[in-house]
Amino acid sequence: MRVLAVGGAGYVGSHVVRKLCDGHHHVVVLDNLSTGHAQAVRAASRGAAELIQGDAGDQTLVEDILRSRKIDAVMHFAAASLVGESMQNPSKYWRNNVSCTVELLDAMARAGVDRIVFSSSAAVYGEPRQTPIPEDHLKSPTSTYGMTKLAIEHMLAGYHSAHGIKSISLRYFNAAGADAPGDIGEDHDPETHLIPIVLKTALGLRHRLSIFGTDYPTPDGTCVRDYVHVCDLADAHLAALERLAGQDGASAYNLGNGAGFSVREVLRCAEKIVDRPIAAAEDQRRPGDPAVLVASSKLAQRELGWKPAQASLEHIIASAWAWHSAAPDGYSE
Ligand SMILES: NC(=O)c1ccc[n+]([C@@H]2O[C@H](COP(=O)([O-])OP(=O)(O)OC[C@H]3O[C@@H](n4cnc5c(N)ncnc54)[C@H](O)[C@@H]3O)[C@@H](O)[C@H]2O)c1
């Protein structure tokens, strides 16, 4: 298939680009490189994918790419995704996530491209009332970021009714790890995700890890999160693409590991892998952090035939360590 990966120069996108190229799909990446890296596309695709630097909100450009490259399906990773920033600067999130997606979907409708896989998030649920969280759980996002993801899911349903665009929204929980060779990985600035922060602390690039809250109702008092290997996420995208060939409608699936790990468990496991102590300090709870966020991925298992293959925390952290220790400063461009 000929796939346009919008935001394919980012962390998750580059891992999906690699899987698509390995599966002999033809890949074009559209990315404004606001948080992504040209080198990630080159490395992920081993030079096979075309990178076009531009914005998802540029409807004319997107329509031109869809037509000229004869694109069959779109994968939409592009977003601003810092929860804290989304509360300080909602305009950036409504514009970059929601408005840009309107333009992207209008371009698809105009060019007659009728398949899209969208990177949604666990943030659509808000405070969980039940764990593991099933897809039909109440959606009550507590951040502007989560609201924009939920708004796009609703938008996708509307574009299906009006224009026949079929979609699958994949609600990732915490993407983590890196592809085995360690040549692509997570490179965010600022970094807000626990595993890279722990590993950067081990490398001496950060002073210490802050453990936000140690009195949660969890076995060791620290927050529990669902870490899913980024290569497993990539597999789910290929499964979603396949399903879209035969399926109509707009659907959504959780993608999680099935197991949650606490902040202390992550820290202990990382210390074992890097074979040194990692500086950490206990800090206050952060407002809005639920105690436990764990997905039920039964629906994805049943309907996409997807099951995480790299579920062990040791494996996830070791694969992230291979990347961070080989490229402590991240990508060079
Ligand atoms: N990383 C996670 O744990 C996680 C969890 C849940 C959901 N998500 C979602 O998955 C997607 C990918 O996440 P990530 O961690 O790879 O993020 P990332 O920041 O590494 O990747 C996003 C990519 O999109 C590009 N981009 C942003 N806005 C754009 C625009 N308007 N036009 C063109 N390109 C644009 C960026 O340059 C970057 O390459 C995001 O939509 C994010 O919200 C991520």
The ligand as an ORCA input file, in Angstrom:
! r2SCAN-3c Opt
* xyz 0 1
  N       4.213      8.834     23.211
  C       3.168      8.418     23.902
  O       3.316      7.781     24.963
  C       1.775      8.694     23.420
  C       0.686      8.246     24.182
  C      -0.612      8.488     23.725
  C      -0.812      9.138     22.513
  N       0.255      9.598     21.813
  C       0.010     10.304     20.538
  O       0.756      9.651     19.526
  C       1.235     10.575     18.560
  C       2.730     10.421     18.412
  O       3.347     10.642     19.677
  P       4.919     10.793     19.783
  O       5.308     10.509     21.179
  O       5.535     10.056     18.661
  O       5.062     12.362     19.539
  P       6.208     13.148     18.739
  O       6.129     14.552     19.215
  O       7.490     12.430     18.856
  O       5.692     13.033     17.244
  C       4.744     13.905     16.686
  C       5.234     14.279     15.288
  O       4.277     15.106     14.663
  C       4.928     16.235     14.083
  N       3.918     17.315     14.033
  C       3.295     17.918     15.080
  N       2.395     18.803     14.640
  C       2.444     18.765     13.282
  C       1.749     19.441     12.233
  N       0.827     20.365     12.508
  N       2.053     19.141     10.955
  C       3.008     18.223     10.657
  N       3.695     17.550     11.599
  C       3.410     17.818     12.892
  C       6.120     16.503     14.975
  O       7.142     17.221     14.347
  C       6.541     15.072     15.320
  O       7.415     14.556     14.353
  C       0.774     11.947     19.041
  O      -0.428     12.254     18.385
  C       0.516     11.734     20.519
  O      -0.452     12.618     21.013
  C       1.530      9.383     22.229
*
